[in-house]
Amino acid sequence: MLLPDELKKDRYWSGALHIFANHSKLKLYINQFIDFEELSLDVDGFERISRSWSPADKFMLRLALHLFNGQSAIDLSLMDRLDSNNKKLAFKAIQLRFAG
């Protein structure tokens, strides 16, 4: 999936898109729940489909949504549930969002 360059440079989009584009499950839903023309995420849609997901996958979704708009509260101690690849993905996304 080719992501718009201007969004990769936006601090709110960059971290979230990094997770969505690189997470094995989330990348399957980019076209369904992210509207690049309207520049919006279907948060309700993501929440609906994630109800039966593993705690680790839910954490990655919530982290992406939190990095995007700050409204999805997360407990960073839940990162203990992540495997090493997802921890690296999460740390990189956090860096993209907050390193200015």
KESE-467369 format. One record per residue: residue number from 0; x, y, z of N, C-alpha, C in turn. Coordinates in pm, whole numbers, plus 50000, padded with zeros to 5 digits. Layout:
<nodes>
+------+-------+-------+-------+-------+-------+-------+-------+-------+-------+
| resi |   n_u |   n_v |   n_w |  ca_u |  ca_v |  ca_w |   c_u |   c_v |   c_w |
+------+-------+-------+-------+-------+-------+-------+-------+-------+-------+
|  NUM |     X |     Y |     Z |     X |     Y |     Z |     X |     Y |     Z |
...
+------+-------+-------+-------+-------+-------+-------+-------+-------+-------+
</nodes>
This chain:
<nodes>
+------+-------+-------+-------+-------+-------+-------+-------+-------+-------+
| resi |   n_u |   n_v |   n_w |  ca_u |  ca_v |  ca_w |   c_u |   c_v |   c_w |
+------+-------+-------+-------+-------+-------+-------+-------+-------+-------+
|    0 | 50084 | 49882 | 50000 | 50000 | 50000 | 50000 | 50088 | 50123 | 50000 |
|    1 | 50063 | 50212 | 49909 | 50137 | 50336 | 49898 | 50065 | 50444 | 49980 |
|    2 | 50134 | 50496 | 50079 | 50074 | 50596 | 50167 | 50111 | 50735 | 50118 |
|    3 | 50017 | 50830 | 50129 | 50046 | 50967 | 50085 | 50165 | 51027 | 50159 |
|    4 | 50258 | 51084 | 50083 | 50380 | 51142 | 50142 | 50350 | 51251 | 50244 |
|    5 | 50251 | 51336 | 50215 | 50222 | 51446 | 50307 | 50175 | 51395 | 50443 |
|    6 | 50108 | 51280 | 50445 | 50063 | 51225 | 50572 | 50177 | 51160 | 50648 |
|    7 | 50274 | 51106 | 50577 | 50391 | 51047 | 50643 | 50471 | 51154 | 50716 |
|    8 | 50458 | 51279 | 50673 | 50531 | 51390 | 50735 | 50453 | 51457 | 50848 |
|    9 | 50324 | 51427 | 50858 | 50238 | 51486 | 50960 | 50256 | 51410 | 51091 |
|   10 | 50284 | 51480 | 51199 | 50316 | 51413 | 51326 | 50201 | 51331 | 51381 |
|   11 | 50077 | 51367 | 51352 | 49963 | 51291 | 51402 | 49936 | 51167 | 51317 |
|   12 | 49957 | 51179 | 51188 | 49936 | 51065 | 51099 | 50055 | 50969 | 51098 |
|   13 | 50177 | 51020 | 51110 | 50295 | 50938 | 51083 | 50305 | 50815 | 51174 |
|   14 | 50288 | 50834 | 51303 | 50296 | 50721 | 51394 | 50185 | 50620 | 51372 |
|   15 | 50065 | 50672 | 51357 | 49950 | 50583 | 51333 | 49968 | 50506 | 51203 |
|   16 | 50006 | 50575 | 51097 | 50023 | 50507 | 50969 | 50137 | 50406 | 50972 |
|   17 | 50239 | 50435 | 51050 | 50349 | 50339 | 51063 | 50297 | 50206 | 51119 |
|   18 | 50212 | 50215 | 51218 | 50154 | 50093 | 51275 | 50059 | 50027 | 51175 |
|   19 | 49968 | 50104 | 51119 | 49871 | 50046 | 51025 | 49939 | 49981 | 50905 |
|   20 | 50044 | 50039 | 50856 | 50110 | 49988 | 50735 | 50200 | 49868 | 50764 |
|   21 | 50244 | 49852 | 50889 | 50343 | 49748 | 50919 | 50294 | 49637 | 51011 |
|   22 | 50178 | 49654 | 51070 | 50124 | 49550 | 51158 | 50051 | 49447 | 51073 |
|   23 | 50078 | 49321 | 51096 | 50026 | 49214 | 51011 | 49874 | 49212 | 50999 |
|   24 | 49804 | 49245 | 51103 | 49657 | 49244 | 51099 | 49601 | 49379 | 51055 |
|   25 | 49653 | 49487 | 51111 | 49597 | 49619 | 51082 | 49612 | 49659 | 50936 |
|   26 | 49720 | 49617 | 50872 | 49739 | 49657 | 50733 | 49631 | 49601 | 50641 |
|   27 | 49564 | 49496 | 50684 | 49456 | 49438 | 50605 | 49332 | 49529 | 50599 |
|   28 | 49324 | 49624 | 50691 | 49204 | 49707 | 50703 | 49225 | 49853 | 50665 |
|   29 | 49342 | 49886 | 50613 | 49371 | 50026 | 50580 | 49267 | 50082 | 50484 |
|   30 | 49244 | 50014 | 50374 | 49152 | 50068 | 50273 | 49007 | 50070 | 50320 |
|   31 | 48974 | 49981 | 50411 | 48836 | 49973 | 50460 | 48803 | 50083 | 50562 |
|   32 | 48901 | 50119 | 50645 | 48870 | 50210 | 50756 | 48949 | 50340 | 50758 |
|   33 | 49034 | 50362 | 50660 | 49105 | 50490 | 50650 | 49069 | 50554 | 50518 |
|   34 | 49017 | 50676 | 50524 | 48979 | 50751 | 50405 | 49085 | 50858 | 50382 |
|   35 | 49170 | 50835 | 50282 | 49279 | 50929 | 50256 | 49231 | 51055 | 50186 |
|   36 | 49116 | 51051 | 50121 | 49062 | 51173 | 50059 | 49002 | 51265 | 50164 |
|   37 | 48930 | 51206 | 50260 | 48868 | 51284 | 50367 | 48962 | 51303 | 50486 |
|   38 | 49078 | 51235 | 50481 | 49177 | 51240 | 50590 | 49112 | 51202 | 50723 |
|   39 | 49050 | 51084 | 50725 | 48983 | 51040 | 50846 | 49001 | 50890 | 50869 |
|   40 | 48987 | 50853 | 50995 | 48989 | 50714 | 51037 | 48850 | 50678 | 51089 |
|   41 | 48801 | 50562 | 51055 | 48674 | 50513 | 51108 | 48703 | 50442 | 51240 |
|   42 | 48710 | 50518 | 51346 | 48745 | 50464 | 51478 | 48641 | 50360 | 51521 |
|   43 | 48513 | 50390 | 51501 | 48408 | 50296 | 51540 | 48421 | 50165 | 51463 |
|   44 | 48454 | 50174 | 51335 | 48472 | 50055 | 51253 | 48587 | 49970 | 51303 |
|   45 | 48699 | 50035 | 51334 | 48814 | 49962 | 51388 | 48778 | 49896 | 51521 |
|   46 | 48710 | 49969 | 51608 | 48672 | 49913 | 51738 | 48578 | 49794 | 51721 |
|   47 | 48486 | 49803 | 51627 | 48391 | 49695 | 51602 | 48462 | 49566 | 51558 |
|   48 | 48553 | 49578 | 51461 | 48617 | 49457 | 51409 | 48719 | 49398 | 51505 |
|   49 | 48765 | 49477 | 51600 | 48872 | 49431 | 51689 | 48820 | 49362 | 51815 |
|   50 | 48692 | 49353 | 51832 | 48636 | 49297 | 51956 | 48689 | 49158 | 51989 |
|   51 | 48710 | 49075 | 51889 | 48754 | 48937 | 51915 | 48906 | 48918 | 51899 |
|   52 | 48978 | 49026 | 51878 | 49122 | 49018 | 51858 | 49195 | 48986 | 51988 |
|   53 | 49319 | 48945 | 51973 | 49404 | 48919 | 52090 | 49433 | 49051 | 52163 |
|   54 | 49468 | 49043 | 52291 | 49504 | 49166 | 52364 | 49619 | 49243 | 52297 |
|   55 | 49715 | 49172 | 52241 | 49827 | 49239 | 52175 | 49782 | 49315 | 52051 |
|   56 | 49696 | 49254 | 51970 | 49646 | 49323 | 51850 | 49560 | 49443 | 51887 |
|   57 | 49478 | 49428 | 51991 | 49396 | 49539 | 52038 | 49485 | 49654 | 52087 |
|   58 | 49592 | 49619 | 52157 | 49684 | 49723 | 52205 | 49743 | 49800 | 52087 |
|   59 | 49787 | 49730 | 51984 | 49847 | 49797 | 51869 | 49745 | 49888 | 51801 |
|   60 | 49621 | 49845 | 51790 | 49516 | 49931 | 51734 | 49497 | 50054 | 51822 |
|   61 | 49483 | 50034 | 51950 | 49460 | 50148 | 52041 | 49578 | 50244 | 52040 |
|   62 | 49699 | 50190 | 52031 | 49816 | 50277 | 52023 | 49812 | 50361 | 51896 |
|   63 | 49781 | 50299 | 51785 | 49772 | 50373 | 51658 | 49667 | 50483 | 51668 |
|   64 | 49552 | 50451 | 51722 | 49445 | 50551 | 51736 | 49486 | 50661 | 51833 |
|   65 | 49553 | 50624 | 51941 | 49599 | 50725 | 52038 | 49701 | 50819 | 51975 |
|   66 | 49794 | 50764 | 51900 | 49894 | 50848 | 51835 | 49831 | 50942 | 51734 |
|   67 | 49721 | 50898 | 51673 | 49652 | 50979 | 51574 | 49578 | 51097 | 51638 |
|   68 | 49499 | 51070 | 51743 | 49417 | 51179 | 51796 | 49419 | 51194 | 51947 |
|   69 | 49487 | 51106 | 52018 | 49497 | 51118 | 52162 | 49372 | 51082 | 52239 |
|   70 | 49267 | 51042 | 52171 | 49140 | 51015 | 52239 | 49126 | 50872 | 52288 |
|   71 | 49198 | 50780 | 52232 | 49192 | 50641 | 52276 | 49297 | 50620 | 52384 |
|   72 | 49251 | 50614 | 52508 | 49343 | 50599 | 52620 | 49411 | 50462 | 52614 |
|   73 | 49538 | 50460 | 52649 | 49612 | 50333 | 52651 | 49697 | 50325 | 52777 |
|   74 | 49726 | 50204 | 52817 | 49813 | 50177 | 52930 | 49942 | 50119 | 52871 |
|   75 | 50049 | 50196 | 52874 | 50174 | 50152 | 52812 | 50232 | 50027 | 52877 |
|   76 | 50195 | 49996 | 52999 | 50246 | 49874 | 53062 | 50195 | 49749 | 52990 |
|   77 | 50089 | 49762 | 52912 | 50038 | 49649 | 52834 | 50131 | 49611 | 52719 |
|   78 | 50233 | 49693 | 52695 | 50332 | 49658 | 52593 | 50407 | 49530 | 52631 |
|   79 | 50399 | 49490 | 52757 | 50461 | 49365 | 52799 | 50404 | 49246 | 52724 |
|   80 | 50284 | 49259 | 52672 | 50219 | 49150 | 52598 | 50267 | 49137 | 52455 |
|   81 | 50344 | 49233 | 52409 | 50386 | 49235 | 52269 | 50511 | 49151 | 52247 |
|   82 | 50518 | 49092 | 52129 | 50642 | 49025 | 52092 | 50745 | 49131 | 52052 |
|   83 | 50867 | 49089 | 52029 | 50974 | 49186 | 52003 | 50949 | 49267 | 51875 |
|   84 | 50891 | 49207 | 51773 | 50864 | 49282 | 51649 | 50761 | 49392 | 51672 |
|   85 | 50654 | 49360 | 51746 | 50552 | 49461 | 51772 | 50601 | 49568 | 51868 |
|   86 | 50691 | 49532 | 51961 | 50749 | 49634 | 52048 | 50831 | 49733 | 51966 |
|   87 | 50910 | 49681 | 51873 | 50988 | 49770 | 51786 | 50896 | 49859 | 51704 |
|   88 | 50790 | 49802 | 51652 | 50692 | 49879 | 51574 | 50629 | 49988 | 51660 |
|   89 | 50592 | 49953 | 51782 | 50530 | 50050 | 51872 | 50627 | 50163 | 51908 |
|   90 | 50751 | 50128 | 51943 | 50849 | 50231 | 51979 | 50878 | 50325 | 51862 |
|   91 | 50889 | 50271 | 51742 | 50913 | 50354 | 51624 | 50795 | 50448 | 51601 |
|   92 | 50674 | 50397 | 51615 | 50555 | 50481 | 51596 | 50549 | 50594 | 51699 |
|   93 | 50582 | 50563 | 51823 | 50584 | 50666 | 51928 | 50690 | 50771 | 51894 |
|   94 | 50805 | 50726 | 51850 | 50911 | 50819 | 51810 | 50866 | 50909 | 51696 |
|   95 | 50800 | 50853 | 51596 | 50753 | 50933 | 51482 | 50654 | 51040 | 51528 |
|   96 | 50569 | 51005 | 51623 | 50467 | 51098 | 51671 | 50525 | 51209 | 51758 |
|   97 | 50619 | 51175 | 51845 | 50661 | 51273 | 51945 | 50798 | 51336 | 51921 |
|   98 | 50878 | 51279 | 51834 | 51007 | 51341 | 51802 | 50982 | 51453 | 51702 |
|   99 | 51007 | 51571 | 51742 | 50971 | 51682 | 51656 | 51085 | 51739 | 51588 |
+------+-------+-------+-------+-------+-------+-------+-------+-------+-------+
</nodes>
